């Protein structure tokens, strides 16, 4: 069974996070990651991580718009009955800012996009918050490995 383009982007995003612990140069335009004699530029990894994150939340939003409140009766959400109500409360309180910041908080990461879809948030508004937060998240995940390791090596 083959992977969809979204799944491959997500896998590259995961690979990018794991590769972020290896050394690179200080110049972001020339920053490279090394792993088993291969060299990787940070930009494609950063893009893959952000695209994978955005696609994952978009899918969750889409499922929320299609299934509505009934989504909580389907596995795996049926095993966590508090997940959707918590995401819904967070979304109702914070709206579009909740979509942006929800990505950065563990349990909310899965439920806020669903709640936004269930509440019929306008798709364009959701996507602006989704894509923006995905790129901020990818930067936050990759930057410590890309730039912090160089500092750590100099310090040690």
C-alpha positions in Angstrom: 0.0 0.0 0.0 1.6 3.3 -1.0 1.7 6.5 1.0 -0.3 9.6 0.0 1.6 12.8 -0.7 0.4 14.2 2.7 1.6 11.1 4.5 5.0 11.3 2.8 5.2 15.0 3.8 4.4 14.1 7.4 7.1 11.4 7.3 9.6 13.9 6.0 8.5 16.2 8.8 9.2 13.5 11.4 12.5 12.8 9.7 13.4 16.5 9.8 12.7 16.6 13.6 15.0 13.6 14.1 17.7 15.0 11.9 17.6 18.4 13.7 19.9 17.1 16.4 23.0 17.1 14.1 25.4 19.9 13.4 25.0 22.7 10.8 26.6 26.0 9.9 25.5 29.3 11.4 24.3 30.7 8.0 20.7 29.6 7.6 20.9 29.7 3.9 23.8 27.2 3.9 22.6 25.2 6.9 23.0 21.5 6.4 22.3 18.5 8.4 24.6 15.4 8.3 23.4 11.9 9.0 25.3 8.8 8.0 27.4 10.5 5.4 24.4 12.2 3.8 23.8 16.0 3.9 20.4 17.6 4.1 19.5 21.2 3.7 17.3 22.6 6.4 14.9 24.4 4.1 13.3 21.2 2.6 13.1 19.7 6.1 11.5 22.8 7.5 9.0 22.9 4.6 8.2 19.2 5.0 7.6 19.6 8.7 5.3 22.6 8.3 3.4 21.1 5.4 3.0 17.8 7.2 1.7 19.6 10.3 -0.7 21.8 8.2 -2.0 18.8 6.3 -2.7 16.9 9.5 -4.7 19.7 11.1 -6.5 20.4 7.8 -7.6 16.7 7.7 -8.8 16.9 11.3 -10.7 20.1 10.4 -12.2 18.4 7.4 -13.3 15.4 9.4 -15.0 17.8 11.9 -16.9 19.5 9.2 -18.1 16.2 7.7 -18.9 14.2 10.8 -19.9 17.0 13.2 -20.5 16.0 16.8 -20.8 12.4 15.7 -17.0 12.2 15.3 -16.7 11.6 19.1 -18.5 8.2 18.6 -15.8 6.9 16.2 -12.6 5.2 17.3 -10.1 6.4 18.5 -12.0 9.4 19.8 -14.6 7.2 21.5 -11.8 6.0 23.9 -11.2 9.6 25.1 -14.6 11.1 25.8 -13.1 14.3 27.3 -10.9 15.2 24.4 -13.5 16.8 22.1 -15.3 18.8 24.8 -12.0 20.2 26.1 -11.0 21.2 22.5 -14.4 22.7 22.0 -14.2 24.8 25.1 -10.8 26.0 24.2 -12.0 26.8 20.6 -15.1 28.6 21.9 -13.1 30.7 24.2 -10.2 31.7 21.9 -11.5 31.2 18.4 -8.9 31.7 15.6 -6.2 32.3 18.2 -7.1 28.9 19.7 -6.5 27.3 16.4 -3.1 28.9 16.2 -2.0 28.2 19.8 -3.7 24.8 20.1 -0.9 23.3 18.0 1.6 23.9 20.7 -0.3 22.2 23.6 -0.4 18.4 23.6 -4.0 17.2 24.0 -5.4 20.3 22.3 -3.3 19.6 19.2 -5.7 16.8 18.2 -9.0 18.3 19.3 -9.0 22.0 18.4 -9.0 21.5 14.6 -11.8 19.0 15.0 -13.7 21.5 17.2 -13.2 24.2 14.6 -14.6 22.0 11.9 -17.6 20.9 14.1 -18.3 24.6 14.8 -18.2 25.3 11.1 -15.4 27.9 11.3 -14.8 29.4 7.9 -12.3 27.3 6.0 -10.1 30.3 4.9 -9.9 31.6 8.5 -8.9 28.2 9.7 -6.3 27.7 7.0 -4.6 31.0 7.7 -4.2 30.2 11.4 -3.4 26.6 10.6 -0.6 27.3 8.0 0.8 30.2 10.0 1.1 28.1 13.2 2.5 25.1 11.2 5.4 27.2 10.0 6.0 28.7 13.5 5.8 25.1 15.0 8.3 23.7 12.4 10.7 26.6 13.2 10.4 25.9 16.9 11.1 22.2 16.4 14.0 22.5 14.0 15.8 25.7 15.2 17.1 24.3 18.5 18.8 21.4 16.7 20.0 23.5 13.7 21.4 26.4 15.7 21.6 25.2 19.3 24.0 22.3 18.5 26.6 24.6 17.1 26.4 26.7 20.3 26.6 23.5 22.4 29.6 22.3 20.5 31.4 25.6 21.0 30.5 25.6 24.7 31.8 22.1 25.3 
